[in-house]
Amino acid sequence: MSVDGIKDSFEATIPKNHKLADNKELVIRTSSFVSERTYAIASTKASIDIDRKIVESLKKGKKIKVTVYEK
């Protein structure tokens, strides 16, 4: 992910055969819990671990770019 040139990354697993059903939110979880909002599980970072500069930029309305790679 990147915001204003600030980059951070993590790994997570997209559950097999899972359909994201929420059209407003997607959640990347550190746990294995899956709901209709869950996009990925077993993340190597929680929200608290994301670079605080990214969080502050998002609070100011900056746009985030998220790139997903398949392993």
N, CA, C, O and CB atoms as a CASP TS submission, in Angstrom:
PFRMAT TS
TARGET T0000
AUTHOR 0000-0000-0000
METHOD Language model
MODEL 1
PARENT N/A
ATOM      1  N   MET     1       0.845  -1.159   0.000  1.00  0.00           N
ATOM      2  CA  MET     1       0.000   0.000   0.000  1.00  0.00           C
ATOM      3  C   MET     1       0.890   1.220   0.000  1.00  0.00           C
ATOM      4  O   MET     1       2.009   1.190   0.513  1.00  0.00           O
ATOM      5  CB  MET     1      -0.961  -0.002   1.202  1.00  0.00           C
ATOM      6  N   SER     2       0.376   2.314  -0.590  1.00  0.00           N
ATOM      7  CA  SER     2       1.139   3.555  -0.570  1.00  0.00           C
ATOM      8  C   SER     2       0.197   4.758  -0.531  1.00  0.00           C
ATOM      9  O   SER     2      -0.887   4.755  -1.115  1.00  0.00           O
ATOM     10  CB  SER     2       2.068   3.637  -1.797  1.00  0.00           C
ATOM     11  N   VAL     3       0.653   5.773   0.173  1.00  0.00           N
ATOM     12  CA  VAL     3      -0.058   7.046   0.290  1.00  0.00           C
ATOM     13  C   VAL     3       0.997   8.134   0.268  1.00  0.00           C
ATOM     14  O   VAL     3       1.917   8.123   1.087  1.00  0.00           O
ATOM     15  CB  VAL     3      -0.942   7.117   1.602  1.00  0.00           C
ATOM     16  N   ASP     4       0.877   9.068  -0.651  1.00  0.00           N
ATOM     17  CA  ASP     4       1.831  10.188  -0.715  1.00  0.00           C
ATOM     18  C   ASP     4       3.285   9.726  -0.733  1.00  0.00           C
ATOM     19  O   ASP     4       4.136  10.371  -0.120  1.00  0.00           O
ATOM     20  CB  ASP     4       1.615  11.118   0.466  1.00  0.00           C
ATOM     21  N   GLY     5       3.588   8.636  -1.415  1.00  0.00           N
ATOM     22  CA  GLY     5       4.956   8.136  -1.510  1.00  0.00           C
ATOM     23  C   GLY     5       5.419   7.325  -0.316  1.00  0.00           C
ATOM     24  O   GLY     5       6.545   6.826  -0.315  1.00  0.00           O
ATOM     25  N   ILE     6       4.585   7.180   0.697  1.00  0.00           N
ATOM     26  CA  ILE     6       4.916   6.374   1.877  1.00  0.00           C
ATOM     27  C   ILE     6       4.400   4.966   1.622  1.00  0.00           C
ATOM     28  O   ILE     6       3.226   4.782   1.299  1.00  0.00           O
ATOM     29  CB  ILE     6       4.296   6.983   3.198  1.00  0.00           C
ATOM     30  N   LYS     7       5.271   3.974   1.765  1.00  0.00           N
ATOM     31  CA  LYS     7       4.883   2.600   1.452  1.00  0.00           C
ATOM     32  C   LYS     7       4.954   1.706   2.680  1.00  0.00           C
ATOM     33  O   LYS     7       5.775   1.910   3.575  1.00  0.00           O
ATOM     34  CB  LYS     7       5.771   2.037   0.350  1.00  0.00           C
ATOM     35  N   ASP     8       4.079   0.717   2.701  1.00  0.00           N
ATOM     36  CA  ASP     8       4.083  -0.315   3.735  1.00  0.00           C
ATOM     37  C   ASP     8       3.543  -1.579   3.078  1.00  0.00           C
ATOM     38  O   ASP     8       2.827  -1.506   2.080  1.00  0.00           O
ATOM     39  CB  ASP     8       3.221   0.106   5.004  1.00  0.00           C
ATOM     40  N   SER     9       3.882  -2.729   3.633  1.00  0.00           N
ATOM     41  CA  SER     9       3.396  -3.976   3.033  1.00  0.00           C
ATOM     42  C   SER     9       3.174  -5.037   4.100  1.00  0.00           C
ATOM     43  O   SER     9       3.670  -4.936   5.222  1.00  0.00           O
ATOM     44  CB  SER     9       4.386  -4.489   1.976  1.00  0.00           C
ATOM     45  N   PHE    10       2.423  -6.047   3.722  1.00  0.00           N
ATOM     46  CA  PHE    10       2.146  -7.187   4.587  1.00  0.00           C
ATOM     47  C   PHE    10       1.674  -8.325   3.706  1.00  0.00           C
ATOM     48  O   PHE    10       1.393  -8.128   2.524  1.00  0.00           O
ATOM     49  CB  PHE    10       1.087  -6.840   5.685  1.00  0.00           C
ATOM     50  N   GLU    11       1.586  -9.509   4.276  1.00  0.00           N
ATOM     51  CA  GLU    11       1.062 -10.672   3.564  1.00  0.00           C
ATOM     52  C   GLU    11      -0.185 -11.159   4.271  1.00  0.00           C
ATOM     53  O   GLU    11      -0.305 -11.052   5.492  1.00  0.00           O
ATOM     54  CB  GLU    11       2.121 -11.803   3.474  1.00  0.00           C
ATOM     55  N   ALA    12      -1.119 -11.700   3.490  1.00  0.00           N
ATOM     56  CA  ALA    12      -2.358 -12.261   4.029  1.00  0.00           C
ATOM     57  C   ALA    12      -2.865 -13.303   3.036  1.00  0.00           C
ATOM     58  O   ALA    12      -2.406 -13.368   1.896  1.00  0.00           O
ATOM     59  CB  ALA    12      -3.439 -11.141   4.286  1.00  0.00           C
ATOM     60  N   THR    13      -3.813 -14.112   3.484  1.00  0.00           N
ATOM     61  CA  THR    13      -4.369 -15.178   2.656  1.00  0.00           C
ATOM     62  C   THR    13      -5.833 -14.885   2.352  1.00  0.00           C
ATOM     63  O   THR    13      -6.612 -14.577   3.255  1.00  0.00           O
ATOM     64  CB  THR    13      -4.223 -16.550   3.353  1.00  0.00           C
ATOM     65  N   ILE    14      -6.202 -14.983   1.080  1.00  0.00           N
ATOM     66  CA  ILE    14      -7.605 -14.842   0.698  1.00  0.00           C
ATOM     67  C   ILE    14      -8.243 -16.217   0.824  1.00  0.00           C
ATOM     68  O   ILE    14      -7.796 -17.158   0.169  1.00  0.00           O
ATOM     69  CB  ILE    14      -7.762 -14.264  -0.766  1.00  0.00           C
ATOM     70  N   PRO    15      -9.284 -16.360   1.657  1.00  0.00           N
ATOM     71  CA  PRO    15      -9.904 -17.678   1.860  1.00  0.00           C
ATOM     72  C   PRO    15     -10.467 -18.252   0.555  1.00  0.00           C
ATOM     73  O   PRO    15     -11.088 -17.537  -0.231  1.00  0.00           O
ATOM     74  CB  PRO    15     -11.021 -17.578   2.905  1.00  0.00           C
ATOM     75  N   LYS    16     -10.246 -19.533   0.340  1.00  0.00           N
ATOM     76  CA  LYS    16     -10.763 -20.202  -0.861  1.00  0.00           C
ATOM     77  C   LYS    16     -12.286 -20.214  -0.840  1.00  0.00           C
ATOM     78  O   LYS    16     -12.907 -20.382   0.210  1.00  0.00           O
ATOM     79  CB  LYS    16     -10.215 -21.648  -0.963  1.00  0.00           C
ATOM     80  N   ASN    17     -12.871 -20.034  -2.006  1.00  0.00           N
ATOM     81  CA  ASN    17     -14.328 -20.084  -2.204  1.00  0.00           C
ATOM     82  C   ASN    17     -15.106 -19.070  -1.370  1.00  0.00           C
ATOM     83  O   ASN    17     -16.314 -19.220  -1.185  1.00  0.00           O
ATOM     84  CB  ASN    17     -14.826 -21.459  -1.883  1.00  0.00           C
ATOM     85  N   HIS    18     -14.435 -18.050  -0.870  1.00  0.00           N
ATOM     86  CA  HIS    18     -15.131 -17.044  -0.063  1.00  0.00           C
ATOM     87  C   HIS    18     -15.560 -15.893  -0.959  1.00  0.00           C
ATOM     88  O   HIS    18     -14.794 -15.435  -1.807  1.00  0.00           O
ATOM     89  CB  HIS    18     -14.228 -16.530   1.095  1.00  0.00           C
ATOM     90  N   LYS    19     -16.774 -15.434  -0.768  1.00  0.00           N
ATOM     91  CA  LYS    19     -17.303 -14.308  -1.532  1.00  0.00           C
ATOM     92  C   LYS    19     -17.437 -13.100  -0.608  1.00  0.00           C
ATOM     93  O   LYS    19     -18.131 -13.151   0.407  1.00  0.00           O
ATOM     94  CB  LYS    19     -18.675 -14.666  -2.180  1.00  0.00           C
ATOM     95  N   LEU    20     -16.771 -12.032  -0.971  1.00  0.00           N
ATOM     96  CA  LEU    20     -16.889 -10.779  -0.235  1.00  0.00           C
ATOM     97  C   LEU    20     -18.272 -10.216  -0.529  1.00  0.00           C
ATOM     98  O   LEU    20     -18.587  -9.932  -1.685  1.00  0.00           O
ATOM     99  CB  LEU    20     -15.751  -9.757  -0.628  1.00  0.00           C
ATOM    100  N   ALA    21     -19.103 -10.051   0.497  1.00  0.00           N
ATOM    101  CA  ALA    21     -20.496  -9.668   0.288  1.00  0.00           C
ATOM    102  C   ALA    21     -20.819  -8.242   0.730  1.00  0.00           C
ATOM    103  O   ALA    21     -21.925  -7.766   0.473  1.00  0.00           O
ATOM    104  CB  ALA    21     -21.384 -10.618   1.016  1.00  0.00           C
ATOM    105  N   ASP    22     -19.910  -7.562   1.370  1.00  0.00           N
ATOM    106  CA  ASP    22     -20.168  -6.204   1.838  1.00  0.00           C
ATOM    107  C   ASP    22     -19.661  -5.216   0.790  1.00  0.00           C
ATOM    108  O   ASP    22     -18.499  -5.287   0.389  1.00  0.00           O
ATOM    109  CB  ASP    22     -19.490  -5.947   3.220  1.00  0.00           C
ATOM    110  N   ASN    23     -20.511  -4.302   0.344  1.00  0.00           N
ATOM    111  CA  ASN    23     -20.090  -3.364  -0.699  1.00  0.00           C
ATOM    112  C   ASN    23     -19.528  -2.051  -0.147  1.00  0.00           C
ATOM    113  O   ASN    23     -19.224  -1.141  -0.918  1.00  0.00           O
ATOM    114  CB  ASN    23     -21.253  -3.063  -1.605  1.00  0.00           C
ATOM    115  N   LYS    24     -19.387  -1.945   1.166  1.00  0.00           N
ATOM    116  CA  LYS    24     -18.845  -0.729   1.766  1.00  0.00           C
ATOM    117  C   LYS    24     -17.522  -0.947   2.487  1.00  0.00           C
ATOM    118  O   LYS    24     -16.724  -0.018   2.611  1.00  0.00           O
ATOM    119  CB  LYS    24     -19.840  -0.155   2.724  1.00  0.00           C
ATOM    120  N   GLU    25     -17.283  -2.156   2.960  1.00  0.00           N
ATOM    121  CA  GLU    25     -16.078  -2.420   3.748  1.00  0.00           C
ATOM    122  C   GLU    25     -15.423  -3.719   3.313  1.00  0.00           C
ATOM    123  O   GLU    25     -16.089  -4.654   2.867  1.00  0.00           O
ATOM    124  CB  GLU    25     -16.411  -2.473   5.243  1.00  0.00           C
ATOM    125  N   LEU    26     -14.110  -3.757   3.452  1.00  0.00           N
ATOM    126  CA  LEU    26     -13.408  -5.027   3.356  1.00  0.00           C
ATOM    127  C   LEU    26     -12.405  -5.055   4.489  1.00  0.00           C
ATOM    128  O   LEU    26     -11.760  -4.052   4.794  1.00  0.00           O
ATOM    129  CB  LEU    26     -12.712  -5.212   1.958  1.00  0.00           C
ATOM    130  N   VAL    27     -12.283  -6.212   5.105  1.00  0.00           N
ATOM    131  CA  VAL    27     -11.458  -6.359   6.295  1.00  0.00           C
ATOM    132  C   VAL    27     -10.359  -7.376   6.021  1.00  0.00           C
ATOM    133  O   VAL    27     -10.608  -8.452   5.477  1.00  0.00           O
ATOM    134  CB  VAL    27     -12.312  -6.786   7.515  1.00  0.00           C
ATOM    135  N   ILE    28      -9.146  -7.018   6.406  1.00  0.00           N
ATOM    136  CA  ILE    28      -8.020  -7.941   6.356  1.00  0.00           C
ATOM    137  C   ILE    28      -7.694  -8.251   7.805  1.00  0.00           C
ATOM    138  O   ILE    28      -7.363  -7.356   8.582  1.00  0.00           O
ATOM    139  CB  ILE    28      -6.768  -7.338   5.573  1.00  0.00           C
ATOM    140  N   ARG    29      -7.788  -9.518   8.162  1.00  0.00           N
ATOM    141  CA  ARG    29      -7.689  -9.927   9.564  1.00  0.00           C
ATOM    142  C   ARG    29      -6.385 -10.663   9.871  1.00  0.00           C
ATOM    143  O   ARG    29      -5.820 -11.334   9.007  1.00  0.00           O
ATOM    144  CB  ARG    29      -8.867 -10.809   9.926  1.00  0.00           C
ATOM    145  N   THR    30      -5.921 -10.530  11.099  1.00  0.00           N
ATOM    146  CA  THR    30      -4.774 -11.326  11.546  1.00  0.00           C
ATOM    147  C   THR    30      -5.232 -12.718  11.971  1.00  0.00           C
ATOM    148  O   THR    30      -4.432 -13.654  12.006  1.00  0.00           O
ATOM    149  CB  THR    30      -4.040 -10.622  12.713  1.00  0.00           C
ATOM    150  N   SER    31      -6.502 -12.854  12.291  1.00  0.00           N
ATOM    151  CA  SER    31      -7.066 -14.139  12.735  1.00  0.00           C
ATOM    152  C   SER    31      -7.564 -14.941  11.533  1.00  0.00           C
ATOM    153  O   SER    31      -7.347 -14.554  10.385  1.00  0.00           O
ATOM    154  CB  SER    31      -8.224 -13.912  13.746  1.00  0.00           C
ATOM    155  N   SER    32      -8.227 -16.051  11.807  1.00  0.00           N
ATOM    156  CA  SER    32      -8.806 -16.878  10.738  1.00  0.00           C
ATOM    157  C   SER    32     -10.322 -16.682  10.638  1.00  0.00           C
ATOM    158  O   SER    32     -10.991 -17.391   9.886  1.00  0.00           O
ATOM    159  CB  SER    32      -8.486 -18.364  10.982  1.00  0.00           C
ATOM    160  N   PHE    33     -10.862 -15.722  11.394  1.00  0.00           N
ATOM    161  CA  PHE    33     -12.300 -15.448  11.366  1.00  0.00           C
ATOM    162  C   PHE    33     -12.712 -14.926   9.986  1.00  0.00           C
ATOM    163  O   PHE    33     -12.046 -14.058   9.422  1.00  0.00           O
ATOM    164  CB  PHE    33     -12.682 -14.425  12.468  1.00  0.00           C
ATOM    165  N   VAL    34     -13.811 -15.457   9.448  1.00  0.00           N
ATOM    166  CA  VAL    34     -14.308 -15.036   8.140  1.00  0.00           C
ATOM    167  C   VAL    34     -15.763 -14.592   8.271  1.00  0.00           C
ATOM    168  O   VAL    34     -16.587 -15.295   8.856  1.00  0.00           O
ATOM    169  CB  VAL    34     -14.174 -16.184   7.099  1.00  0.00           C
ATOM    170  N   SER    35     -16.068 -13.421   7.722  1.00  0.00           N
ATOM    171  CA  SER    35     -17.445 -12.925   7.657  1.00  0.00           C
ATOM    172  C   SER    35     -17.659 -12.358   6.260  1.00  0.00           C
ATOM    173  O   SER    35     -16.772 -12.440   5.411  1.00  0.00           O
ATOM    174  CB  SER    35     -17.727 -11.836   8.767  1.00  0.00           C
ATOM    175  N   GLU    36     -18.832 -11.787   6.021  1.00  0.00           N
ATOM    176  CA  GLU    36     -19.101 -11.226   4.697  1.00  0.00           C
ATOM    177  C   GLU    36     -18.237 -10.006   4.396  1.00  0.00           C
ATOM    178  O   GLU    36     -18.119  -9.612   3.236  1.00  0.00           O
ATOM    179  CB  GLU    36     -20.563 -10.852   4.583  1.00  0.00           C
ATOM    180  N   ARG    37     -17.631  -9.402   5.414  1.00  0.00           N
ATOM    181  CA  ARG    37     -16.727  -8.258   5.221  1.00  0.00           C
ATOM    182  C   ARG    37     -15.279  -8.679   5.028  1.00  0.00           C
ATOM    183  O   ARG    37     -14.449  -7.861   4.631  1.00  0.00           O
ATOM    184  CB  ARG    37     -16.821  -7.321   6.403  1.00  0.00           C
ATOM    185  N   THR    38     -14.962  -9.938   5.301  1.00  0.00           N
ATOM    186  CA  THR    38     -13.579 -10.412   5.270  1.00  0.00           C
ATOM    187  C   THR    38     -13.059 -10.515   3.842  1.00  0.00           C
ATOM    188  O   THR    38     -13.661 -11.177   2.997  1.00  0.00           O
ATOM    189  CB  THR    38     -13.467 -11.766   5.963  1.00  0.00           C
ATOM    190  N   TYR    39     -11.936  -9.856   3.583  1.00  0.00           N
ATOM    191  CA  TYR    39     -11.253  -9.984   2.296  1.00  0.00           C
ATOM    192  C   TYR    39     -10.111 -10.987   2.414  1.00  0.00           C
ATOM    193  O   TYR    39      -9.907 -11.811   1.523  1.00  0.00           O
ATOM    194  CB  TYR    39     -10.722  -8.611   1.816  1.00  0.00           C
ATOM    195  N   ALA    40      -9.358 -10.913   3.529  1.00  0.00           N
ATOM    196  CA  ALA    40      -8.216 -11.806   3.714  1.00  0.00           C
ATOM    197  C   ALA    40      -8.021 -12.094   5.200  1.00  0.00           C
ATOM    198  O   ALA    40      -8.468 -11.340   6.064  1.00  0.00           O
ATOM    199  CB  ALA    40      -6.930 -11.190   3.105  1.00  0.00           C
ATOM    200  N   ILE    41      -7.335 -13.216   5.472  1.00  0.00           N
ATOM    201  CA  ILE    41      -7.068 -13.649   6.848  1.00  0.00           C
ATOM    202  C   ILE    41      -5.569 -13.909   7.025  1.00  0.00           C
ATOM    203  O   ILE    41      -4.801 -13.864   6.064  1.00  0.00           O
ATOM    204  CB  ILE    41      -7.890 -14.929   7.196  1.00  0.00           C
ATOM    205  N   ALA    42      -5.177 -14.176   8.245  1.00  0.00           N
ATOM    206  CA  ALA    42      -3.784 -14.510   8.588  1.00  0.00           C
ATOM    207  C   ALA    42      -2.807 -13.425   8.128  1.00  0.00           C
ATOM    208  O   ALA    42      -1.720 -13.723   7.633  1.00  0.00           O
ATOM    209  CB  ALA    42      -3.395 -15.855   7.962  1.00  0.00           C
ATOM    210  N   SER    43      -3.206 -12.185   8.296  1.00  0.00           N
ATOM    211  CA  SER    43      -2.356 -11.062   7.914  1.00  0.00           C
ATOM    212  C   SER    43      -1.133 -10.985   8.822  1.00  0.00           C
ATOM    213  O   SER    43      -1.208 -11.280  10.015  1.00  0.00           O
ATOM    214  CB  SER    43      -3.147  -9.744   7.969  1.00  0.00           C
ATOM    215  N   THR    44      -0.019 -10.586   8.244  1.00  0.00           N
ATOM    216  CA  THR    44       1.207 -10.425   9.029  1.00  0.00           C
ATOM    217  C   THR    44       1.244  -9.085   9.765  1.00  0.00           C
ATOM    218  O   THR    44       2.158  -8.831  10.549  1.00  0.00           O
ATOM    219  CB  THR    44       2.428 -10.547   8.123  1.00  0.00           C
ATOM    220  N   LYS    45       0.246  -8.226   9.512  1.00  0.00           N
ATOM    221  CA  LYS    45       0.155  -6.950  10.230  1.00  0.00           C
ATOM    222  C   LYS    45      -1.283  -6.681  10.633  1.00  0.00           C
ATOM    223  O   LYS    45      -2.225  -7.015   9.915  1.00  0.00           O
ATOM    224  CB  LYS    45       0.694  -5.791   9.364  1.00  0.00           C
ATOM    225  N   ALA    46      -1.429  -6.071  11.796  1.00  0.00           N
ATOM    226  CA  ALA    46      -2.717  -5.540  12.244  1.00  0.00           C
ATOM    227  C   ALA    46      -2.714  -4.039  11.944  1.00  0.00           C
ATOM    228  O   ALA    46      -1.674  -3.483  11.589  1.00  0.00           O
ATOM    229  CB  ALA    46      -2.966  -5.824  13.790  1.00  0.00           C
ATOM    230  N   SER    47      -3.845  -3.395  12.080  1.00  0.00           N
ATOM    231  CA  SER    47      -3.918  -1.960  11.781  1.00  0.00           C
ATOM    232  C   SER    47      -2.927  -1.147  12.618  1.00  0.00           C
ATOM    233  O   SER    47      -2.392  -0.146  12.142  1.00  0.00           O
ATOM    234  CB  SER    47      -5.338  -1.446  12.022  1.00  0.00           C
ATOM    235  N   ILE    48      -2.685  -1.561  13.835  1.00  0.00           N
ATOM    236  CA  ILE    48      -1.744  -0.849  14.711  1.00  0.00           C
ATOM    237  C   ILE    48      -0.309  -0.913  14.188  1.00  0.00           C
ATOM    238  O   ILE    48       0.522  -0.078  14.546  1.00  0.00           O
ATOM    239  CB  ILE    48      -1.801  -1.429  16.123  1.00  0.00           C
ATOM    240  N   ASP    49      -0.019  -1.901  13.342  1.00  0.00           N
ATOM    241  CA  ASP    49       1.331  -2.096  12.816  1.00  0.00           C
ATOM    242  C   ASP    49       1.601  -1.313  11.532  1.00  0.00           C
ATOM    243  O   ASP    49       2.746  -1.239  11.086  1.00  0.00           O
ATOM    244  CB  ASP    49       1.566  -3.557  12.564  1.00  0.00           C
ATOM    245  N   ILE    50       0.572  -0.734  10.940  1.00  0.00           N
ATOM    246  CA  ILE    50       0.739   0.034   9.705  1.00  0.00           C
ATOM    247  C   ILE    50       1.457   1.344  10.019  1.00  0.00           C
ATOM    248  O   ILE    50       1.192   1.981  11.038  1.00  0.00           O
ATOM    249  CB  ILE    50      -0.637   0.310   9.026  1.00  0.00           C
ATOM    250  N   ASP    51       2.364   1.733   9.134  1.00  0.00           N
ATOM    251  CA  ASP    51       3.134   2.967   9.301  1.00  0.00           C
ATOM    252  C   ASP    51       2.187   4.116   9.655  1.00  0.00           C
ATOM    253  O   ASP    51       1.247   4.400   8.912  1.00  0.00           O
ATOM    254  CB  ASP    51       3.940   3.297   8.009  1.00  0.00           C
ATOM    255  N   ARG    52       2.433   4.769  10.777  1.00  0.00           N
ATOM    256  CA  ARG    52       1.559   5.850  11.258  1.00  0.00           C
ATOM    257  C   ARG    52       1.496   7.021  10.286  1.00  0.00           C
ATOM    258  O   ARG    52       0.506   7.754  10.276  1.00  0.00           O
ATOM    259  CB  ARG    52       2.037   6.344  12.613  1.00  0.00           C
ATOM    260  N   LYS    53       2.536   7.216   9.462  1.00  0.00           N
ATOM    261  CA  LYS    53       2.497   8.294   8.465  1.00  0.00           C
ATOM    262  C   LYS    53       1.388   8.027   7.444  1.00  0.00           C
ATOM    263  O   LYS    53       0.738   8.959   6.969  1.00  0.00           O
ATOM    264  CB  LYS    53       3.871   8.430   7.748  1.00  0.00           C
ATOM    265  N   ILE    54       1.174   6.755   7.110  1.00  0.00           N
ATOM    266  CA  ILE    54       0.088   6.392   6.196  1.00  0.00           C
ATOM    267  C   ILE    54      -1.253   6.712   6.846  1.00  0.00           C
ATOM    268  O   ILE    54      -2.133   7.296   6.213  1.00  0.00           O
ATOM    269  CB  ILE    54       0.162   4.887   5.812  1.00  0.00           C
ATOM    270  N   VAL    55      -1.404   6.335   8.090  1.00  0.00           N
ATOM    271  CA  VAL    55      -2.654   6.579   8.813  1.00  0.00           C
ATOM    272  C   VAL    55      -2.948   8.078   8.873  1.00  0.00           C
ATOM    273  O   VAL    55      -4.077   8.499   8.623  1.00  0.00           O
ATOM    274  CB  VAL    55      -2.583   5.986  10.242  1.00  0.00           C
ATOM    275  N   GLU    56      -1.949   8.873   9.198  1.00  0.00           N
ATOM    276  CA  GLU    56      -2.145  10.324   9.292  1.00  0.00           C
ATOM    277  C   GLU    56      -2.508  10.926   7.935  1.00  0.00           C
ATOM    278  O   GLU    56      -3.343  11.827   7.863  1.00  0.00           O
ATOM    279  CB  GLU    56      -0.880  10.998   9.841  1.00  0.00           C
ATOM    280  N   SER    57      -1.895  10.440   6.868  1.00  0.00           N
ATOM    281  CA  SER    57      -2.229  10.927   5.524  1.00  0.00           C
ATOM    282  C   SER    57      -3.667  10.587   5.162  1.00  0.00           C
ATOM    283  O   SER    57      -4.367  11.399   4.558  1.00  0.00           O
ATOM    284  CB  SER    57      -1.272  10.331   4.481  1.00  0.00           C
ATOM    285  N   LEU    58      -4.111   9.388   5.530  1.00  0.00           N
ATOM    286  CA  LEU    58      -5.492   8.985   5.251  1.00  0.00           C
ATOM    287  C   LEU    58      -6.485   9.847   6.027  1.00  0.00           C
ATOM    288  O   LEU    58      -7.556  10.177   5.518  1.00  0.00           O
ATOM    289  CB  LEU    58      -5.698   7.504   5.599  1.00  0.00           C
ATOM    290  N   LYS    59      -6.131  10.210   7.255  1.00  0.00           N
ATOM    291  CA  LYS    59      -6.996  11.082   8.056  1.00  0.00           C
ATOM    292  C   LYS    59      -7.177  12.442   7.396  1.00  0.00           C
ATOM    293  O   LYS    59      -8.201  13.099   7.582  1.00  0.00           O
ATOM    294  CB  LYS    59      -6.420  11.260   9.463  1.00  0.00           C
ATOM    295  N   LYS    60      -6.169  12.864   6.618  1.00  0.00           N
ATOM    296  CA  LYS    60      -6.226  14.150   5.921  1.00  0.00           C
ATOM    297  C   LYS    60      -6.934  14.033   4.575  1.00  0.00           C
ATOM    298  O   LYS    60      -6.999  15.002   3.819  1.00  0.00           O
ATOM    299  CB  LYS    60      -4.819  14.700   5.719  1.00  0.00           C
ATOM    300  N   GLY    61      -7.464  12.849   4.275  1.00  0.00           N
ATOM    301  CA  GLY    61      -8.220  12.671   3.038  1.00  0.00           C
ATOM    302  C   GLY    61      -7.414  12.215   1.839  1.00  0.00           C
ATOM    303  O   GLY    61      -7.937  12.161   0.726  1.00  0.00           O
ATOM    304  N   LYS    62      -6.153  11.887   2.047  1.00  0.00           N
ATOM    305  CA  LYS    62      -5.322  11.405   0.942  1.00  0.00           C
ATOM    306  C   LYS    62      -5.828  10.052   0.467  1.00  0.00           C
ATOM    307  O   LYS    62      -6.428   9.301   1.237  1.00  0.00           O
ATOM    308  CB  LYS    62      -3.837  11.308   1.369  1.00  0.00           C
ATOM    309  N   LYS    63      -5.588   9.745  -0.793  1.00  0.00           N
ATOM    310  CA  LYS    63      -6.021   8.468  -1.368  1.00  0.00           C
ATOM    311  C   LYS    63      -4.935   7.416  -1.193  1.00  0.00           C
ATOM    312  O   LYS    63      -3.741   7.709  -1.251  1.00  0.00           O
ATOM    313  CB  LYS    63      -6.373   8.632  -2.863  1.00  0.00           C
ATOM    314  N   ILE    64      -5.382   6.183  -0.978  1.00  0.00           N
ATOM    315  CA  ILE    64      -4.466   5.063  -0.810  1.00  0.00           C
ATOM    316  C   ILE    64      -4.462   4.221  -2.079  1.00  0.00           C
ATOM    317  O   ILE    64      -5.495   4.051  -2.728  1.00  0.00           O
ATOM    318  CB  ILE    64      -4.859   4.205   0.419  1.00  0.00           C
ATOM    319  N   LYS    65      -3.303   3.702  -2.422  1.00  0.00           N
ATOM    320  CA  LYS    65      -3.183   2.759  -3.534  1.00  0.00           C
ATOM    321  C   LYS    65      -2.799   1.416  -2.926  1.00  0.00           C
ATOM    322  O   LYS    65      -1.800   1.305  -2.215  1.00  0.00           O
ATOM    323  CB  LYS    65      -2.118   3.240  -4.611  1.00  0.00           C
ATOM    324  N   VAL    66      -3.605   0.402  -3.214  1.00  0.00           N
ATOM    325  CA  VAL    66      -3.348  -0.944  -2.698  1.00  0.00           C
ATOM    326  C   VAL    66      -3.082  -1.859  -3.883  1.00  0.00           C
ATOM    327  O   VAL    66      -3.867  -1.906  -4.830  1.00  0.00           O
ATOM    328  CB  VAL    66      -4.551  -1.471  -1.836  1.00  0.00           C
ATOM    329  N   THR    67      -1.985  -2.576  -3.828  1.00  0.00           N
ATOM    330  CA  THR    67      -1.624  -3.523  -4.876  1.00  0.00           C
ATOM    331  C   THR    67      -1.637  -4.919  -4.282  1.00  0.00           C
ATOM    332  O   THR    67      -1.039  -5.159  -3.233  1.00  0.00           O
ATOM    333  CB  THR    67      -0.233  -3.189  -5.493  1.00  0.00           C
ATOM    334  N   VAL    68      -2.321  -5.844  -4.957  1.00  0.00           N
ATOM    335  CA  VAL    68      -2.425  -7.226  -4.480  1.00  0.00           C
ATOM    336  C   VAL    68      -1.643  -8.117  -5.434  1.00  0.00           C
ATOM    337  O   VAL    68      -1.843  -8.076  -6.648  1.00  0.00           O
ATOM    338  CB  VAL    68      -3.922  -7.689  -4.377  1.00  0.00           C
ATOM    339  N   TYR    69      -0.748  -8.924  -4.865  1.00  0.00           N
ATOM    340  CA  TYR    69       0.046  -9.869  -5.645  1.00  0.00           C
ATOM    341  C   TYR    69      -0.315 -11.285  -5.252  1.00  0.00           C
ATOM    342  O   TYR    69      -0.572 -11.570  -4.082  1.00  0.00           O
ATOM    343  CB  TYR    69       1.552  -9.623  -5.446  1.00  0.00           C
ATOM    344  N   GLU    70      -0.333 -12.167  -6.231  1.00  0.00           N
ATOM    345  CA  GLU    70      -0.565 -13.584  -5.947  1.00  0.00           C
ATOM    346  C   GLU    70       0.783 -14.269  -5.806  1.00  0.00           C
ATOM    347  O   GLU    70       1.694 -14.050  -6.603  1.00  0.00           O
ATOM    348  CB  GLU    70      -1.421 -14.261  -7.068  1.00  0.00           C
ATOM    349  N   LYS    71       0.895 -15.104  -4.774  1.00  0.00           N
ATOM    350  CA  LYS    71       2.137 -15.846  -4.543  1.00  0.00           C
ATOM    351  C   LYS    71       2.083 -17.180  -5.208  1.00  0.00           C
ATOM    352  O   LYS    71       3.040 -17.950  -5.125  1.00  0.00           O
ATOM    353  CB  LYS    71       2.403 -16.021  -3.064  1.00  0.00           C
TER
END
